[in-house]
């Protein structure tokens, strides 16, 4: 069961982050209300991303405990990485966007910075999924 949960959570996270990168973020970029559009994306995204990363951490931890495979450990650590990365590396940008307005001239640069930081989450999510599949299939 933990193996299926690990593959499902890493796969869903990879798909979700790719969708944000290639679908949602470009819509924020062309929005006339970037701050509001980004805020809605962020609030809704957190509802999905946090449970997926936690599921990865828990299922991967359980699976590694039973089968100490280094690929499972790597998939688990990399798959859980978006949580501390968001808190530590992205929080200043998130707060700056939240404290801005749609008319703030800094919003464009802040949203661009957020997109670049989010690309890191996308990359690690895809890598985590690949490692989980490689380790378990």
Secondary structure, 3 states (H helix, E strand, C coil): CHHHHHHHHHHHHHHHHHHHHHHHHHHHHHCCCHHHHHHHHHHHHHHHHHHHHHHHHHHHHHHHHHCCCHHHHHHHHHHHHHHHHHHHHHHHHHHHHHCCCCCCCCHHHHHHHHHHHHHHHHHHHHHHHHHHHHHHC
